[in-house]
Amino acid sequence: MPDEPIPSRPFRMGRRAVVWTSAAVCTAALVTVAVPVMRHYEIPPFSQKGDPITYGRPLAAATGGTGRSGDGKVSSDAGTVLPTGPRAAFKVAHTLDDGTHIGVVTLHGKKSGFTGKVWVWAPKAYDDPKYANSGFPVLEALPGGPGFPDNYWTDPGLKLEESISSWYRSGRSKPFLLAMPVLNPAPDTNGLYWDGSDIPGQPRMGTWLTQDVPDLMRANFRTLKSRGGWGFLGSSSGGFAGLKAVLKDPGRFKAVLASGPDIVPDSPLWKGHEKQEAQNNPELLAQQLIARKGPDVYLGFQVGTRENPETIAEVKKFVATYGKGPIHTDLHVIQGGEHNAYTYVPAMGDGPIQWISKHLEGPTASG
């Protein structure tokens, strides 16, 4: 089932009334104190929200001056795939304190037929000259419910992007690119959700997440050819979708970090489609992968001790039952942790982000 929405922040800077007592004092305060705070909360005139944005070097620089896309070709740095183009019309959704931007675009999925929003983020390392010829690993970050029309991993208050940058600087994390699509095609009214799957007669959300969104990243970023450059991060129903995607298509995705995930599909939309439901069941997919003896996948889990006891029990049972052969698992129990993203993000730095980073590839420095 989908998780509870993340709790609202205590306040937003724009809601505070400020009383000015002196024009001179106000100006000084604005310049020395309020500017960085207001930039963080994106209040005019400092906001860049809505401005066009591209990531990385211009295509001309990446393609020997031709200005054409890389057409998915592997670059001189073995394993790196140059952007295929065409460039998406990203707009700034958020500007973070370190100057990086979360961009957003409306993607018309060619393979799924679904149209929805995708947010993206690149760490500062992406523009580091020493990585100019290297691809970067991609984590697709999937929210729980409602998963539409927003993706809560884009909220600067959660500090996911900021944390990845910090973990990278401290040597605990790869410098991941993030793709943050909507999970569902509509609000989860009356508990309706789509399990990140191609449910017959419904929008093809499984294809959207595992094909259209990765294609968007390949079109706009230097990525890695190997499946070791592709993984998922998700919570609740988003954790389920990421877990299922890795087990269903291990030839393209290698790892997932799933926090408080569902373990089996349980959308009411599966009624009458039991065969397809079974084809999207992580337990059955794990059995099949073990029987095939690979390829190896890496499934990391987080659960908080204050979550639904059933969720905790199901995750522990899955790890104990299927964590063998080609399925490598890791379980991090968060003491006092609840079922929400504000619990999961800081806990990732206590081991899970190191674990998934160990099993995914990173960029290669030149020279």
C-alpha positions, 0 to 999 in steps of 0.5 A: 500500500502507499505510504503516508504523505511526508509531513509538512514543514513547520513553515516556509520562509515566504509565510513569515512577516518581517517588520522593517524598522530602518531602510538601512538596517533592512538593506544590510540584513537582506544582503548579509543574511536573507540572501542565502536563506531566500535563495534556498526558499526561492523567493524573488528576486533571487529565484531561478525557478522556471528558467531553462537549464541544461546539464553538463557541457554543450553537445558540441563539446562532447561530440568533437564540435559537431553539435550533434548528439552522441547517438548513444555511442560509447566514448573514448572513456570505455563504458561511457555513453554520450548523450543521445539527444535531443536535449529536453526542455528542462526548467529549474524547479528548485535551486539548492544551497550549493548552486545546483538545480533540480530541473523538471520536464514533461516527458511524453513516453514513447514506449509507454504512451504515458505523459508525466513529469520527471525531475532530474538532478546532477551533483557538482561532480558532474561538471568537474573537469576530471570527469569530463569524459566519464559517464555517471551512475543513475539512481531513479528515486521513486516516492510512495503515495500519492506519487502524483502530481509530485515526487517528494524526493525533489523537496529541498527540505528532505535534503536528499540531493544535499546529502548525496553531495555530502556523502560523496565528499566524505567518500561514502557515496558515488556522485549519483545522477537522480531521476525523479518521475511521478510514480502514478498517473493520477492521485491515489483517490480511495487508495488507488495506485498502480504498483509501478507496473503495466496493469492491463487496461491501465497506463503502462507505468512499469514501462514508463519507469524502466524504459522511458525515464532511463531513455530521458537520462541517456538523452541528456546526460553522460551515463554508463553502458553497464547495468552497474550504472543503473539502480533505484531508490524508493520508499513504500510503494516506490520501494516496491516498484524499484525492488520489482524492477531490479528483479524483473529486469536484472540485465539492465538494473543492478541494485535498489535501496528500498525503504519501508517497501511493500513486498508483494503487489497489492493494487486493487487494479490487479483484480482479474489479472492474476497472471500479470500480477504474478509476473510482477511479484518480487517473491516469485521473481526472486525465486526465478532469478535464484533458479536461473543462477543470476545475474547477481543483484543487490537489494538493500532495505531500510525499515524503522522500528516504529513502522507497521509491524507487518512491513518489518516482518515482511521485509525480514522474511524476504531477506531471510528467504531470498537473500542467497545465490545471486541475490545479495541483500542488506537490511538496515534497521532504523531505531525509532524510525517511522514510515516517512522520507524524513526518517529514511534520508539521514539513515541512508548515511549510516550504511545503506548509501555506502552499501549500494555505492559499493555495488554500483559503478562510478565515474572514472577520472581522466588523466 
